[in-house]
Amino acid sequence: MPKLKPSTEELENRMVSGIIEKNMIIQGLSENDLAKKLGVSLSTIYNWKSNPDTMSLFKLRMICKILKIPNWEKVQMI
């Protein structure tokens, strides 16, 4: 069976997850630390990482602020 190309939406979700993961490593934060700073559960963080579409814009902004994501990467996330 031929391998299917990922959809545009799936590629965008991977990009958002990758940017968040990369900046968590740079800042030295674990998923648990990020969850505590955002005031959400650890399962919510895992859900957002697998499906960023479920994340509200407010929470995405908070994540960008906590992780100090540069503006040029924020543009890629939107």
C-alpha positions as a Markdown table, in Angstrom:
| # | Residue | x | y | z |
|---|---|---|---|---|
| 1 | Met | 0.0 | 0.0 | 0.0 |
| 2 | Pro | 1.5 | 3.4 | -0.9 |
| 3 | Lys | 2.4 | 5.8 | 1.8 |
| 4 | Leu | 0.0 | 8.7 | 2.1 |
| 5 | Lys | 1.3 | 12.3 | 2.2 |
| 6 | Pro | 0.5 | 14.1 | 5.4 |
| 7 | Ser | -2.2 | 16.8 | 5.0 |
| 8 | Thr | -1.4 | 20.5 | 5.3 |
| 9 | Glu | -3.1 | 20.6 | 8.7 |
| 10 | Glu | -1.0 | 17.7 | 10.0 |
| 11 | Leu | 2.2 | 19.4 | 8.8 |
| 12 | Glu | 1.1 | 22.6 | 10.6 |
| 13 | Asn | 0.4 | 20.7 | 13.8 |
| 14 | Arg | 3.8 | 19.0 | 13.6 |
| 15 | Met | 5.5 | 22.4 | 13.2 |
| 16 | Val | 3.7 | 23.9 | 16.2 |
| 17 | Ser | 4.5 | 20.8 | 18.4 |
| 18 | Gly | 8.1 | 20.8 | 17.2 |
| 19 | Ile | 8.6 | 24.5 | 18.0 |
| 20 | Ile | 7.1 | 24.0 | 21.5 |
| 21 | Glu | 9.2 | 20.9 | 22.2 |
| 22 | Lys | 12.4 | 22.6 | 21.0 |
| 23 | Asn | 11.9 | 25.6 | 23.2 |
| 24 | Met | 11.0 | 23.4 | 26.2 |
| 25 | Ile | 14.4 | 21.8 | 25.7 |
| 26 | Ile | 16.1 | 25.1 | 25.4 |
| 27 | Gln | 14.5 | 26.5 | 28.5 |
| 28 | Gly | 15.0 | 23.2 | 30.4 |
| 29 | Leu | 11.4 | 22.7 | 31.2 |
| 30 | Ser | 9.6 | 19.3 | 31.3 |
| 31 | Glu | 6.0 | 18.8 | 30.4 |
| 32 | Asn | 5.2 | 18.7 | 34.1 |
| 33 | Asp | 6.9 | 22.1 | 34.7 |
| 34 | Leu | 5.0 | 23.7 | 31.8 |
| 35 | Ala | 1.7 | 22.2 | 33.0 |
| 36 | Lys | 2.3 | 23.8 | 36.5 |
| 37 | Lys | 3.1 | 27.2 | 35.0 |
| 38 | Leu | 0.1 | 27.1 | 32.8 |
| 39 | Gly | -2.2 | 25.8 | 35.5 |
| 40 | Val | -3.4 | 22.8 | 33.4 |
| 41 | Ser | -3.0 | 19.1 | 33.9 |
| 42 | Leu | -0.2 | 17.0 | 32.4 |
| 43 | Ser | -2.7 | 15.1 | 30.2 |
| 44 | Thr | -3.8 | 18.5 | 28.7 |
| 45 | Ile | -0.2 | 19.2 | 27.7 |
| 46 | Tyr | 0.1 | 15.8 | 26.1 |
| 47 | Asn | -3.2 | 16.4 | 24.3 |
| 48 | Trp | -2.0 | 19.7 | 23.0 |
| 49 | Lys | 1.3 | 18.2 | 21.8 |
| 50 | Ser | -0.5 | 15.6 | 19.8 |
| 51 | Asn | -3.3 | 17.9 | 18.5 |
| 52 | Pro | -2.4 | 21.6 | 18.8 |
| 53 | Asp | -5.7 | 22.6 | 17.2 |
| 54 | Thr | -7.4 | 22.1 | 20.5 |
| 55 | Met | -5.3 | 24.7 | 22.2 |
| 56 | Ser | -6.8 | 28.1 | 22.7 |
| 57 | Leu | -5.1 | 31.2 | 21.4 |
| 58 | Phe | -4.7 | 32.5 | 25.0 |
| 59 | Lys | -2.9 | 29.4 | 26.1 |
| 60 | Leu | -0.7 | 29.4 | 23.0 |
| 61 | Arg | 0.3 | 33.0 | 23.9 |
| 62 | Met | 1.0 | 32.0 | 27.4 |
| 63 | Ile | 3.2 | 29.1 | 26.2 |
| 64 | Cys | 5.1 | 31.5 | 23.9 |
| 65 | Lys | 5.7 | 33.9 | 26.8 |
| 66 | Ile | 6.8 | 31.1 | 29.2 |
| 67 | Leu | 9.1 | 29.5 | 26.7 |
| 68 | Lys | 10.4 | 32.9 | 25.4 |
| 69 | Ile | 9.7 | 31.8 | 21.8 |
| 70 | Pro | 11.1 | 34.4 | 19.4 |
| 71 | Asn | 8.8 | 36.4 | 17.1 |
| 72 | Trp | 10.0 | 34.7 | 13.9 |
| 73 | Glu | 9.0 | 31.3 | 15.3 |
| 74 | Lys | 5.6 | 32.7 | 16.5 |
| 75 | Val | 4.8 | 33.7 | 13.0 |
| 76 | Gln | 5.4 | 30.1 | 11.8 |
| 77 | Met | 3.0 | 28.8 | 14.5 |
| 78 | Ile | 0.0 | 30.9 | 13.3 |
